Amino acid sequence: MKYKVKDIDSESQHSTRMPDSCKLEEKLERTVRCSSVLIGALGLSLIALAVYTTVLVLTEYKSPRPCVSEACVGTASRILQALNKDVDPCTDFYEFACGGWIKKNPVPEWATSWDQLARLREQLVMDLRELLEAEDEDGMPNSVKKAKSLYRTCINIDKLEKDGIKPIQGILEKLDLPPLPPTEASANFTWVTSAGRGRRMLGLNVLLSVQVAEDVRNTSRNRVVIEQVTPGFSERYLLQPEQFALELGQYRKYIRDMIAIADPTADADEFAADIVDFSKSLAKIMTPVEVRRSGTHLFHEVSVQQLIQGSNGGPAQWKEHDWERYLGLVFENTSVTLHPTDDRVIVMDLPYLQKLSILLSDTKPVIVERFLWWSVFSTVAPMTLGAFRDRGFEFSRAVFGLQQRTPRWKSCTANVNANFGVAVSYLYVKRHFDTQSRQKAIEMVEDVREAFAAAVQQLDWMDTSTRLKTLNKLRAIRNFVGFPSWLLTNEQLDKHYKHAEVVEGNLFETYLKLTWAAVKKSLETLREKPDRNRWVATATTVNAFYSATLNSVTFPAGILQPPFYGNGIEAINYGSIGAIMGHEVTHGFDDQGRRYDEEGNLKQWWSAATLEHYHGKVQCIIDQYSHYHMPQLPNYTVHGFNTQGENIADNGGLRAALSAYRLHAARHGAARDALPGLPDYKPDQLFFLGFAQIWCGNSTTGALKSKMVEGVHSPNKIRVIGTLSNSKEFAEAWKCPKGSPMNPEHKCILW
């Protein structure tokens, strides 16, 4: 289980990059790095004047001089331009801190949301493009050459147009599916064959998900894990067709248009209706997110034989499906042969699987076949004709407000980063990352850990036994900062990608080969001991992570850039990247992370009394956030229950970061924590500005709706308002009267 500091903005749900199934890295995000100091001539003059005036004032009163390094001047400029001083910080601190930024930074036409993380990712993509298009250097690792070959292959769209839909038809036939949209059930069709081969050959999880992952109750071993999977479109939208009529209508239109291109003679309207209706049926049998998140959600462990026979109370229809053949096809052409009694399977959503067996038996075979056909076709079609990619763009424009196609070079760069992230990191780290800053970041993480420990010691709702176990888990959290050192070793880097094959000039064939190798590698870990020291993201990732099963925090090089890091003064650094570090550490003790012990095992290690107090404090946060809404969507409120983990992490992370900053200031002093042009702002005020401004952002209405309906993060504004209004230190720093919007009488405080 991994947590991220923020959702990734999907520019299009049907982008031109390779599907997730062909990635060699785990759930990697598109990334960008913020440029250093971008100040026009007028801006430089104003800053210079401000610096001069500030120095005179400070000298007169014998106060410490502000930091006037290039980094500090850039930070000061960025802060000043982002502010809206017409707003009272005690009324709406987000608008005060970000109003200027929001006005100057509308959502670009090629995106659906735009904030500091998105800007950083944009810069990183441009940096990676430059590296991928540069001439090969002597001694360059073979894996890096493979990455550059993939980029060249991806850029060549002429080849894609020339081959047309023939590559799609070839893969459909290998999966026992017809080359054109089925009009009636094929004589030899069975969902078992198509879904099983689709999982092995394309990495597709259709109808159900099969993975190899750590056993959450004993993380020293791997297990086959089976669970439900989304039907291909948001189950929230599918379950509420009247409320989301626009989105469903556009999805139906997208399917219809795609089918019309694939086979002009097909009844595209009927086909689209069948897909949407069957998707609704699947959504209805899924275990709701709220249930999966709750403590009552059960894990069922059975032997392979018990699973095949449905001896866990399954319906009569269970035996109508050849589960043994399905699992055999998933593990086909790997070194793994499942043993009926010795191998155990963890079933995460047994009720879903039982209802699925009934649904598949009761549904006309042609509809099931159409759903399988569409699942495969829609995955691979964007890698062929441009007409298919055009339909995906039109869908994203109608639903999410995307105004412009993503440039091919950008899609291809993200594609390469997803498939050869570590190899690309080799280039990026050598060119763009100051390795000396890694040690400083580690020091910050340790400050955050120490601050969190001190807070735990002071909790009045936690008993001694639970407190001791909490501190043990906190000490056991491992830090992964910057990049893994082995990626700079050519031999180890090439070994990492030894099975990855790129067919220069043939993107579709490359996709198949990369997917085949990646799926094989993943499934064969069933017989291996889990690597407890693995990184969950590459260096070229603008994000941060906590892994519950590894009990680790990861801060890749991609996010260790301004405005999150390297801002020149520690008040801003601790308010930005420090708060993110605190956020990830706190995830180890949110509503999900607190269920795992120091070894990452799912275990109840809390006393009943302490857990009761904990639930009461969490409910306070759930209720608080459930009352927030955004003016663009007055009929929608934040889903307080589903966002509780991220809200807990935001609140705990901010408090830990502030205490960590004070630990740092006690060691080194805060004399230089002042900025030119901002002489009246004290270090604590700058800390809170640093926190608020990393969340300055804009979003299209469609993207915001998606986030509020199914996201696990609150909208950026709510992340700032909700967190700061719970901080008495914030109210003291900004002198907010009690009862003001940013200093309510009642505050929700957990960690």
N, C-alpha and C positions, 0 to 999 in steps of 0.2 A: 504494500500500500504506500503510495507516494502522495505527498501534498505539495502544492505549488503556491507560490505567493500570489499568483494572479492567473486568471484564465487567459488563454491565448486567443487573440482576435483572429477568427477564421475569415479571411478576406472573401472566401467563397467556399461553400460547402461542396463545390464541385470544381476545385482548382485543378490546374494542369500539372501539379506535382504528383509523384507516384503515391499510391494509396499507402496508408499506414502499414499495411501488411508486408510491404517490401523493405521496410526500414531495417537497417542492421543495428541501430541503436534503440534504446528503450524510450518511447514516447518523447522524442526530442522536440523542442520548440524552435520556431523561426526566431532569429536574433539580430540585434543591431547594437552598435556602439555609438555613444554620443560624442560628437566632435568637441574639441577643447574650447577655445574662446572665440565666439562668433560675435564680434562687436563692430559695428560700422564706424565710420569716421566720427559721426556725431556722437555716437554712444561712447567712444573712447574719450572724447573731449569732456563729456559730462562726467564720466567716471573719474577722469584725471582731476577735474575741478572738485569733485566730491572728496577725493582722496586728499587733496591739498587742504581743503577746508577742515576736514576731519582731523588731519594731523595737527593743524594749528590749534583747534579746540582742545584736543587731547594734551597737547604740549602745555597749553595755558593752565590746565587743571592738573597737570602732572599725572595723567592717566596713561595706561599702557598704550603703545602705538598699535593700530590695527594691522592685521596681516595685509600686505600689499604685493604678495607674490602673484604671478600670472594666474595660478589656480584660484586664489582668493578674489582677485579682480573679476575673473570670469564668473565665480559664484555670486558675487555681489550684484553684478549686472543681471544675471539670470533671476535672482530673487526680486530685484527692483522691477524688472519688466513683468514679472508674474503677478505682482501685487495689484489689488484694487483698494486703495486707501480710502475710497468713499464709503466703504462698508465697515461697520463696527466689528472688530474681531470677536467681540463677545456675543454678537448676534448671529453671525454666520462666518466662522473662521475659514471655511473652504472658499467662499466667495472672496473674502479678504485676501487669502493667500494665493488664490488661483484665478481671480477674476480677470486680471490682465492677460494671463497666459491663455485662458479660454477664448478671450476675444481675438487674440492674435493667431490662434492655432486651430482653425476649423478642421474638421475631418477631411483629409485629402480624398480626392475622387476615387483613388484606387484602394481605399480602406473603408471599414465600417466603424472603426473607433480609432482614437488617436490620443495617446498620452505619453508620459515619459518613457515607459517601457517600450512602446511602439516606436518611438523616435530612436531609441537606442538600438532596437532591432533593425530598423531601417538603415542606420549607419553601418551596422555590422554586415548586413547583406551587401552593401556597396563595397565594403572592405574585402569581403570574401570574393566578390566578382573580380576585383582587381587581382587578387591572388590567383584565382583560377584561370584567368586569361593571360597571366604573365608567362614569359618563356621559362621552360624547365631549367632548373639549376643543376650543376654537377652534384652527384651524390644524392639526388632526391630519392626518397623511399618509393618503392614500387606502388605502395598503397596510395600515395599522393598522386602518382601518375594515373592510377585507376580513377581517382576522383576527378581529375582534370579531363580524362577521356569521357567520363560520364557527362560532364558539363558540355563538352563539344557535341556529344551525341544528342543530348537533350535540346540544344539550341537548333539543331537541324530539323526544322519542321517540314521541309520539302519531302524528306523521306517518309514522314508520317502520311502526308497527303497521297503520295504515290502508292503506298501499300493499301490505303483505304481500310475497309472493315475486314479484310481477309485474316489479319492476325487475331481479331476477336472471334471469328468463326472457327478458327483452328483450336483455340483454347476451349470454346464451348463444346466442340465435338469430343475433346479429351475428357470433358466432365459429363459425357453422355447427355448433353443438351443439344437441341437442334440449332443449326446455324442461323435461323431466323426466328422471330418471336413465335412461340407455339400457338397454334389455333385450336388444337385438341391434344389430349394427353398422348405422349409417345408410348409405344408399346413396351419399351424397356425402361421407362422412367421410374426411378425411385429416389426420393429425397436423400436417402442414406448415401447412395453413390455420389450424387452431385455435390452434396454438402461435405461429405468426407474428403473427396478429392479436392474440392475447392479450398478446404482448410489446409491441406498438405501442399497443393501446388501454388495457391495464390495467397495463402495466409488469411483467407476469408472466414470469419465466424458468422455463419448464417444459421438462423433458427436457434442455435445455442453456441456457447463459447467453450472451447477446449484449450487450456493452456498448461504449461508446466511451470510451477512456481513453488516457492517455499511453503512448507506446511506451516500455517500460521500458529499451530499449537506446538510445533517442534521445528524451529527454523534451522535445525542442523541437517534437515533432509528436504528433498523435493518431492512433490506429489503432482499427479494429474488433477487439475481443478476444472470442474464443469459448472457453468452458471448461465444465466439468461443473457441475452444480448439485444440491443435495440433493433427494431425492425427496419432501420435505415432512415427513419425520419423521427423527429422528436415525439416520444410517447405522450408527452404532455399535450402537444398539439392534437395528436390523434385521438386522445381521450376526451377532448373538449372541442368538437368540430364546429359548434356554433360560435364559440368565442374566437376561434382561430380559423374562421372560414377563409380569410384572405390567404393565409399561409398554406392551408390544405389545397385551396384552389390553384395556387401557383405550383405546388408540388405535382398535382394532377396534370397541369399543363406541361410541366417539364417532362414528365414521363411520356405524355402523348407526343410531344415534339421530338423527343429522342427516338421513339418507336417509328414515327413517320419517316425519319431519315434512314433508319436501319432497314425498314421494309415499307415502302410507300403503299403496298397493297394490303397491309395489315389493318385491322380495325383498331386503330390506336386509342380511340375513346374507350372501348370495352376493355382493352388491355390495362389502361391507366386506372379505370374504375376497379378492376380486380385487384391490382396492386395496392391501392389505397384501402380498399375494404379489408383485404387480408391483413394488412399492416395494422388496421384498427383492431382486428381480432387478436393479433399477437400482443398489442399494447394492453388489452383488457386482461390478459392472463399473467402479465408481468407482476412481479413483486414490487410494490411501490417503493420509491426512493426512501420515503419516511420509515417504512418497515425495515428496509435493508440497513438503514442508519441506526435504528434503535437497538437496544441491548437484547431484545427478545428474538432477533433474527438468528436462526439456527444454522449451524454447519453440520452437514451429514457426511460421515465417512463410511464408505462401503467398499467391499472388494469389487474387483472388476466383474466377477461372476454374479455378485448380488445386483450390481447395476444392470447387467445384461438381462437377468431374469426378472427384474422389477420386484425383488423380494422385500422391498422397503415400503410395502403398503401401496404399491402402484395400482392404477386402474387396469381393467381387463385389456384395454387397447394397447397397453405398454408392450405386450408380446407380439403385437402386429408389426412391430418395427424391429429391424435387424440391427440392434445396438452393437453387437459384436463386430459386424462388418463395418459399421461406421467407425468405430475406434481403430479397427485394423487398417482402414484406408487413411485415417489421420496419421498413423505412425508408419505408413508404408515407405519403403526405401530409407529407413533410418536404422540405427543399430539397436533400436528398442523393440522388443516383442513383449507385449503385456502378458503377464502371468495371471490366470483367472483368480487364483486365491491369494497369491503372495502380494500382488500389486494392489494398492489401495487408491481409491478415488475420493476426492473431497467434492461434494455436491453443495454448492452455495445456495441454490434456489430449487430445492426439490419440488415444492408445489408447482412452480412454473413448468418443470420438465414433465410432471405428471399431467398437467393440463395441456401441455404441448402435444403429448402422445394422443390425447383425445381429439384435439383440434385437427391434427394431421389426418387422423382416421376419418373424421367427419367432413373434411373439406374435399371438394372435387379435385381429383388428381391434376387436372389441367391448370387449376388456379395455383396449386403448390408448385407445379413446374414453372409456371410463369413467374412466380415470386423468386425462385432459384435462378431462373434465366435472367431476370432483371437485376438481381443482386450481383451477378457476375458481370453482366453487360455494362451496367452503370459504373462499375469499378474500373474497368479497363478502357471503356470508350474514349475518355478524355486523352488517352495516349495515342489516339489515331487521328481522325478527321477534325479539322478546326471547327467544323459545323457543330460537333458535339460540345466542344469547349464553349462555343458561342451560346448554346442553350443553357449551359451551367452559369454563364455570366448573367444572362437575362433573368434566370431564377434568383440569383443573388441580388440583382438590382431591384427586383420587385419585392423581395422579402426583407432584405437587410439594408437596402439603400446604397449598395455599391454603385458608383457612377462610372467607373473606368476599368477596363481590363487590366489585370496585372501584367506588366511587361514580361515577355518570355524569359529574358535573362534573369529576372528576379525569381520567377517560378523555378527555373533550372538551378539557380544558386541554392534555394531552399531545398530542392530535391537532392542535390549533392550533399548538403549539410545533413539531411535526414539519413542518407544511406552511408556516407563516409565521414560522419561527424568527427571522429577522432583523427582521421587523416587530415581533414581540413583544419582541425585545431592545431595540428603540428605547424601549419603555415601561419595561422593567426597568432599563436603564442609567440613565435619567433619574431614576428613583425610588429605586433600591436600591444603586447602585454608586458608590463614592467614586473618582472618576476620578484623584484625586491618588495613590491607592495603586498605580495602574498603573506609575508611574515606579519606585516602590520594588520592585515585582515584577520589572521589567526589570533593575534593579540586581542582584537575586538571581540571575536567569538568567545574567547575565554573570559573577558570582562562580563559579557552578557551571561555566561554560564554562572559566574560567581555572583552576579547580581540576582539572578533567578534563585540561586540557592539561599541567599540571604533572605529573600522574600518568603521562601518556603519555611524557613526557620521561624518567621514571625506570624504565620497563619494561625488564627485562633480556632479555625474550624477543622483542623486536621489533627488526628491523634498521633502519638509518638511512633507507633509501629508503621503507619502509612507514611508518615513524614520520612522515616529512615529509608523506606523502600523508594520513595520519590527521589530522595537525594542520591541513592544508589543508581537509579536509572539516569538521572541527570548527569552524574559523573561518567556513565558508560556511553553517553552520546559521543560518536566520533565525528570529527570535522574533515570534510573534503573541500579544500579551498583552491581556487585557481584552475589547476589541471593536474592529471596524474603524471608523475615524473617520467614514467616509462614511455609516454608518447613521443619523447624526444630521442628515444633509442630506435634507430631504423629497423633493427632486427625484430624487436618486439612489436613495433607498429605493423610491419609487414606480416608478422605471424597472426596478428589480430584479424587481418583481412585476407588471409591466404586462400579462403574458399570463395571470396567475392570475385565474380567474373564480369567484366564489361565487354560487350560486343560492340566495338566502335562502329558508329553509324547505324546501329539498329537498337532503338530505344525499347521497343516492345520485347525483343528477345532478351535484352539486358534486364528488363524488369522481371521476366520469368526466371532468369538464372539467379539474380540477386535474391528474389523471394524464395526460391527453392533452397538455396544455401542457408538463408536466415532462418527459415522455418525448421530445417533439419537441425541446425545448431541449437535452436531453442528447445526442440523436443528431446534431443539427446541429453540435455542436462538432467533428465529424470534419473539417470544412473550416476550423476555426479553430486559431489557435496557442494552446497551453495557457497558461492564466493562472497564472504562477508566483507571483503574490502573493495568490492566493485563500486564504480561510480554510476550513479543513476542518470547522469547527463554529461554531455561533452562540454569542453571549454567554450565552444561557440554557442552557448545558450544564455539568453538574457532572462534568467529566472533564478529561483532558489527553491530548494526542496528539503523536505523531511521524509525519511522512509521509516515507517513504523516497524517493519519486519527487520530492517537492518539497524534500527535505532541510530540513524546517522543524519547529519545535515550537510548539504552540498551547496556551495556558492561558487559557480563557475566563473571563469575569467570574464565572460561576456557581460556579467552584471557588475563587475568590479570596476566601473567607469563612472565619471560624472553623469548625471547629478546624484547618483547613488553612492559613489565612493570617489575619493580623491578630490574633495572639494576645497582643500586648503586649510580648513579649520575643523576641529574635532566636534564642535557643537553640531555642525551640519552633518558631518559624517555619521555620528552616532544617531542623529535624528532620522537619517535616511537608511543607509545600509545597516546601521546598528539596530534599527527597528525591524528591518527585514530579518536580520539574524535572530532577534528575539522572537519574531513571529514563527520562524521555523522551529526553534527550540521549544516554544510553547505548544506547538503541534504535538509534541510528545506527550502532552498532558491535557489535550482537548477532549471532546466527547468520544472521539475515536481512538486517538493515540493513547489515552490513559488506560485503555483495555490491554495494552501490550506491555510486557515487563522489560527489564533492561536488556534481555537477549532477543527481544522482538517477538516473544511468544505470546499468543493470546491467552491471557490468564487473569483471573480475578485476584488482584493483590491489594485491593482497598478494603478497609473495614466497613461494616455495614453503616455504622454511625457517621463516619467521614463521608461515605458515598451519599448518604442522605443530605448532608449539608452541601455537598458538591452539586447535586442535582438542583437544589433550591437556588443556588447562585447561577447555575447555567440557565435555569428557567427565567431568571431576571433578564439575562442577555437575549434570550429568545423573544421574550415579550417586548423588550425595548426595540429591537430591530424590526419586529413585525409591524410596528406602527409607522415605519418610514416609507415614504413614497417619493417618486420623482415627478416634477411638474410636467414633463413630456408625456407621462403615462399616469394620469390621476386615478385611474381605476385599478391600478396594480400597486401592491405593496411588496416590500422585501419579504422573502420567505424565511422568516426567522429561524425555523427549525432546520431547514436544509443548509442554511448559511452559518449555523452556530459554530462549527469548527473553525472557520476562517475568522469569524468575529471574535471568538475566544483568543485566537492567535494574534489578531491585531491588537487587542486590548492588553494581553499579557506581554506581547512583544514590545509595545511602547513603554510600559512601565519598566521592564527589564533593561531596555536600551537607555532610558533616562538614568537609572541607577548605575548602569555600566559607565555612562559618560562621567558621572560624578566620581566613580572609582578612578577613571583615567585622569580627571582633573586633579584629584587628590595626589596622584603620583607625579604628574607633570606640570600642574598649574594650568589655569585657563586664561592667563594674561593676554595671550594673542588670539583669543576667541572673540575677535571683533572684526567687522568687515568695513571696508571703505564705502562711504555713502549711506551706511546704516549705523551711525554712531549711537543712536538712542536704544538700539536693540541689545538687550543683555544676552549672555550665552544661552540661558534657558529658553528665552523667546526664540532665538535662532534655532535651537534644537527642535522646537515645535513647528517652526516654519519649514525646516528641513524635512520633517515627517510629512506635513501636509502637501508640500509641493511635489513630492514624488508621485502623488496621485492626481495631479492636475490633468484633466482630460476632457475630451468631447466624444460623443457617440451618436450614430444615427438612431432614429427611433426604433427601427427594426432590430438592430443589434442590442439595444438596451432592453427591449422587450424579451428577447431570447435570454439575456443574462438574468433578468428578474424572474422569469418563469422557470428556468431549468439550471441556472448557474449556482455554484456553491459559494461564490463571492458576492458580497454586496456591491452595488455600484460605487465607483470611486468616491463620489461625494459623501456617501453614507459611511464609507470606511473611515473618512476623516472626522465627520461630525459625530458619529456614534462613539468612536474611540476617544476623542478629545473631551467630549462632554462627560465621560466617566473619570477624567483625570483631575484630581484636586490640584496637582502640581501645575497643570495647564492653567487652571483658573487663577492660581496665585501668580504665575508668571505674567499673565496678561491682565491681571487685576479685574477679573470679571465678577460683577456683583452676584451674590447668591440669588438664584431664581432666574437669572438671565438665560437665554437659550443655550449658551455654551457652558453654563454652570448650573444645571438643574439641582434641586434639593436632593433628589434621590439618584444615586449612582450605582451602577452594576460593577462590582469588583470581584474577580475570581482569583487570578494569579497576580 
